Amino acid sequence: MSDTPTGPDTPPISPGLILNLPFEVVDALEWAAIGAYPEECCGLLLGHVPAHSGANSHAVSVVKAQPVANSAAPDERRYRYTMHPRQWLAAEREGQVTGLDIVGVFHSHPDGAAAPSGTDLELALPSLAYLIMATDGKCLTGLCGWYLATAGRRFLKARVTT
């Protein structure tokens, strides 16, 4: 699996933006992406944000990937995902019980790149990590973390660690 996208137009990894994923979370994400193919999978990342995260640094430790049903219209699921608010609320309630916070959102781009689309940018919420996976239906072909910039409406690439 490559850390796509790459090339001259690829933004560099932003110092201080870190998304820590244990191997078992990466495995769960891969199964979700492959299982949903050729449609986009989606879900929430549950974990912790260290107290020292701030404006110029943001580190997230993911403990669990919580897949949710893609509730986009059936003819749009190949290139769009939507999460029902009840699914978000259920994850928040689980977090209250387990001590985990919703720290991010994940979704896949079937036969695409692990880079945010215009729709991803349009719908992004501040302070959450965004994990985008590229898949060919057999395996992950890319996995990138992103954060919404505090100034300007654009994504900053995060370092993904395992």
Contacts in CASP RR format, 6 or more apart in sequence:
PFRMAT RR
TARGET T0000
AUTHOR 0000-0000-0000
METHOD contacts of the structure
MODEL  1
MSDTPTGPDTPPISPGLILNLPFEVVDALEWAAIGAYPEECCGLLLGHVP
AHSGANSHAVSVVKAQPVANSAAPDERRYRYTMHPRQWLAAEREGQVTGL
DIVGVFHSHPDGAAAPSGTDLELALPSLAYLIMATDGKCLTGLCGWYLAT
AGRRFLKARVTT
1 139 0 8 1.000
1 140 0 8 1.000
1 141 0 8 1.000
1 142 0 8 1.000
1 143 0 8 1.000
2 141 0 8 1.000
2 142 0 8 1.000
3 114 0 8 1.000
3 142 0 8 1.000
3 143 0 8 1.000
3 144 0 8 1.000
3 160 0 8 1.000
4 113 0 8 1.000
4 114 0 8 1.000
4 115 0 8 1.000
4 134 0 8 1.000
4 141 0 8 1.000
4 142 0 8 1.000
4 144 0 8 1.000
5 113 0 8 1.000
5 114 0 8 1.000
5 115 0 8 1.000
5 144 0 8 1.000
10 115 0 8 1.000
10 157 0 8 1.000
11 155 0 8 1.000
11 156 0 8 1.000
11 157 0 8 1.000
12 157 0 8 1.000
13 157 0 8 1.000
13 158 0 8 1.000
13 159 0 8 1.000
14 147 0 8 1.000
14 156 0 8 1.000
14 157 0 8 1.000
14 158 0 8 1.000
15 57 0 8 1.000
16 56 0 8 1.000
16 57 0 8 1.000
16 58 0 8 1.000
16 59 0 8 1.000
16 159 0 8 1.000
17 57 0 8 1.000
17 58 0 8 1.000
17 59 0 8 1.000
17 147 0 8 1.000
17 156 0 8 1.000
17 157 0 8 1.000
17 158 0 8 1.000
17 159 0 8 1.000
18 57 0 8 1.000
18 58 0 8 1.000
18 59 0 8 1.000
18 60 0 8 1.000
18 158 0 8 1.000
18 159 0 8 1.000
18 161 0 8 1.000
19 59 0 8 1.000
19 60 0 8 1.000
19 62 0 8 1.000
19 129 0 8 1.000
19 131 0 8 1.000
19 145 0 8 1.000
19 158 0 8 1.000
19 159 0 8 1.000
19 160 0 8 1.000
19 161 0 8 1.000
20 59 0 8 1.000
20 60 0 8 1.000
20 61 0 8 1.000
20 62 0 8 1.000
20 160 0 8 1.000
20 161 0 8 1.000
20 162 0 8 1.000
21 29 0 8 1.000
21 62 0 8 1.000
21 131 0 8 1.000
21 160 0 8 1.000
21 161 0 8 1.000
21 162 0 8 1.000
22 62 0 8 1.000
22 63 0 8 1.000
22 162 0 8 1.000
23 162 0 8 1.000
25 62 0 8 1.000
25 63 0 8 1.000
25 64 0 8 1.000
25 65 0 8 1.000
26 143 0 8 1.000
26 162 0 8 1.000
28 64 0 8 1.000
28 65 0 8 1.000
28 67 0 8 1.000
29 65 0 8 1.000
29 106 0 8 1.000
29 131 0 8 1.000
29 133 0 8 1.000
29 140 0 8 1.000
29 143 0 8 1.000
30 133 0 8 1.000
30 135 0 8 1.000
30 139 0 8 1.000
30 140 0 8 1.000
32 41 0 8 1.000
32 43 0 8 1.000
32 65 0 8 1.000
32 67 0 8 1.000
32 106 0 8 1.000
32 108 0 8 1.000
33 41 0 8 1.000
33 108 0 8 1.000
33 110 0 8 1.000
33 133 0 8 1.000
33 135 0 8 1.000
33 137 0 8 1.000
33 140 0 8 1.000
34 135 0 8 1.000
34 137 0 8 1.000
34 138 0 8 1.000
34 139 0 8 1.000
34 140 0 8 1.000
35 41 0 8 1.000
35 137 0 8 1.000
36 70 0 8 1.000
36 108 0 8 1.000
36 110 0 8 1.000
37 108 0 8 1.000
37 110 0 8 1.000
37 135 0 8 1.000
37 136 0 8 1.000
37 137 0 8 1.000
38 78 0 8 1.000
38 110 0 8 1.000
38 111 0 8 1.000
38 137 0 8 1.000
39 70 0 8 1.000
39 77 0 8 1.000
39 78 0 8 1.000
39 110 0 8 1.000
40 70 0 8 1.000
40 72 0 8 1.000
40 77 0 8 1.000
40 78 0 8 1.000
40 79 0 8 1.000
40 80 0 8 1.000
40 81 0 8 1.000
40 107 0 8 1.000
40 108 0 8 1.000
40 109 0 8 1.000
40 110 0 8 1.000
41 67 0 8 1.000
41 70 0 8 1.000
41 81 0 8 1.000
41 106 0 8 1.000
41 107 0 8 1.000
41 108 0 8 1.000
41 133 0 8 1.000
42 67 0 8 1.000
42 68 0 8 1.000
42 70 0 8 1.000
42 81 0 8 1.000
42 82 0 8 1.000
42 83 0 8 1.000
42 105 0 8 1.000
42 106 0 8 1.000
42 107 0 8 1.000
42 108 0 8 1.000
43 65 0 8 1.000
43 66 0 8 1.000
43 67 0 8 1.000
43 68 0 8 1.000
43 83 0 8 1.000
43 87 0 8 1.000
43 105 0 8 1.000
43 106 0 8 1.000
43 107 0 8 1.000
44 65 0 8 1.000
44 66 0 8 1.000
44 68 0 8 1.000
44 83 0 8 1.000
44 87 0 8 1.000
44 88 0 8 1.000
44 91 0 8 1.000
44 102 0 8 1.000
44 104 0 8 1.000
44 105 0 8 1.000
44 106 0 8 1.000
45 60 0 8 1.000
45 62 0 8 1.000
45 64 0 8 1.000
45 65 0 8 1.000
45 66 0 8 1.000
45 102 0 8 1.000
45 103 0 8 1.000
45 104 0 8 1.000
45 105 0 8 1.000
45 106 0 8 1.000
45 129 0 8 1.000
45 131 0 8 1.000
46 62 0 8 1.000
46 63 0 8 1.000
46 64 0 8 1.000
46 65 0 8 1.000
46 66 0 8 1.000
46 91 0 8 1.000
46 94 0 8 1.000
46 95 0 8 1.000
46 98 0 8 1.000
46 100 0 8 1.000
46 101 0 8 1.000
46 102 0 8 1.000
46 103 0 8 1.000
47 60 0 8 1.000
47 61 0 8 1.000
47 62 0 8 1.000
47 63 0 8 1.000
47 64 0 8 1.000
47 100 0 8 1.000
47 101 0 8 1.000
47 103 0 8 1.000
48 60 0 8 1.000
48 61 0 8 1.000
48 63 0 8 1.000
48 100 0 8 1.000
48 101 0 8 1.000
48 103 0 8 1.000
49 58 0 8 1.000
49 59 0 8 1.000
49 60 0 8 1.000
49 61 0 8 1.000
49 101 0 8 1.000
49 103 0 8 1.000
50 59 0 8 1.000
50 61 0 8 1.000
52 59 0 8 1.000
53 59 0 8 1.000
53 60 0 8 1.000
55 150 0 8 1.000
58 127 0 8 1.000
58 129 0 8 1.000
58 147 0 8 1.000
58 158 0 8 1.000
60 103 0 8 1.000
60 104 0 8 1.000
60 129 0 8 1.000
61 103 0 8 1.000
62 103 0 8 1.000
62 104 0 8 1.000
62 129 0 8 1.000
63 100 0 8 1.000
64 100 0 8 1.000
65 106 0 8 1.000
66 91 0 8 1.000
66 94 0 8 1.000
68 83 0 8 1.000
68 84 0 8 1.000
68 87 0 8 1.000
68 88 0 8 1.000
68 91 0 8 1.000
69 84 0 8 1.000
69 87 0 8 1.000
70 77 0 8 1.000
70 81 0 8 1.000
70 82 0 8 1.000
70 83 0 8 1.000
71 82 0 8 1.000
71 83 0 8 1.000
71 84 0 8 1.000
71 87 0 8 1.000
72 80 0 8 1.000
72 81 0 8 1.000
72 82 0 8 1.000
78 110 0 8 1.000
80 119 0 8 1.000
81 107 0 8 1.000
83 105 0 8 1.000
88 102 0 8 1.000
91 102 0 8 1.000
92 102 0 8 1.000
94 100 0 8 1.000
95 101 0 8 1.000
95 102 0 8 1.000
102 128 0 8 1.000
103 128 0 8 1.000
103 129 0 8 1.000
104 128 0 8 1.000
104 129 0 8 1.000
104 130 0 8 1.000
104 131 0 8 1.000
105 125 0 8 1.000
105 128 0 8 1.000
105 129 0 8 1.000
105 130 0 8 1.000
105 131 0 8 1.000
106 130 0 8 1.000
106 131 0 8 1.000
106 132 0 8 1.000
106 133 0 8 1.000
107 120 0 8 1.000
107 131 0 8 1.000
107 132 0 8 1.000
107 133 0 8 1.000
108 132 0 8 1.000
108 133 0 8 1.000
108 134 0 8 1.000
108 135 0 8 1.000
109 115 0 8 1.000
109 117 0 8 1.000
109 132 0 8 1.000
109 133 0 8 1.000
109 134 0 8 1.000
109 135 0 8 1.000
110 135 0 8 1.000
110 136 0 8 1.000
110 137 0 8 1.000
111 134 0 8 1.000
111 135 0 8 1.000
111 136 0 8 1.000
112 134 0 8 1.000
113 134 0 8 1.000
113 142 0 8 1.000
114 132 0 8 1.000
114 133 0 8 1.000
114 134 0 8 1.000
114 141 0 8 1.000
114 142 0 8 1.000
114 143 0 8 1.000
114 144 0 8 1.000
114 145 0 8 1.000
115 132 0 8 1.000
115 144 0 8 1.000
116 124 0 8 1.000
116 130 0 8 1.000
116 132 0 8 1.000
116 146 0 8 1.000
116 155 0 8 1.000
120 130 0 8 1.000
120 132 0 8 1.000
120 155 0 8 1.000
121 148 0 8 1.000
121 153 0 8 1.000
121 154 0 8 1.000
121 155 0 8 1.000
124 130 0 8 1.000
124 148 0 8 1.000
124 155 0 8 1.000
125 148 0 8 1.000
126 148 0 8 1.000
126 150 0 8 1.000
127 148 0 8 1.000
128 147 0 8 1.000
128 148 0 8 1.000
129 145 0 8 1.000
129 146 0 8 1.000
129 147 0 8 1.000
129 158 0 8 1.000
130 145 0 8 1.000
130 146 0 8 1.000
130 147 0 8 1.000
130 148 0 8 1.000
130 155 0 8 1.000
131 143 0 8 1.000
131 144 0 8 1.000
131 145 0 8 1.000
131 146 0 8 1.000
131 160 0 8 1.000
132 143 0 8 1.000
132 144 0 8 1.000
132 145 0 8 1.000
132 146 0 8 1.000
133 140 0 8 1.000
133 142 0 8 1.000
133 143 0 8 1.000
134 140 0 8 1.000
134 141 0 8 1.000
134 142 0 8 1.000
134 143 0 8 1.000
135 141 0 8 1.000
135 142 0 8 1.000
143 160 0 8 1.000
144 157 0 8 1.000
144 158 0 8 1.000
144 160 0 8 1.000
145 157 0 8 1.000
145 158 0 8 1.000
145 160 0 8 1.000
146 155 0 8 1.000
146 156 0 8 1.000
146 157 0 8 1.000
146 158 0 8 1.000
147 155 0 8 1.000
147 156 0 8 1.000
147 158 0 8 1.000
148 154 0 8 1.000
148 155 0 8 1.000
148 156 0 8 1.000
149 155 0 8 1.000
149 156 0 8 1.000
END
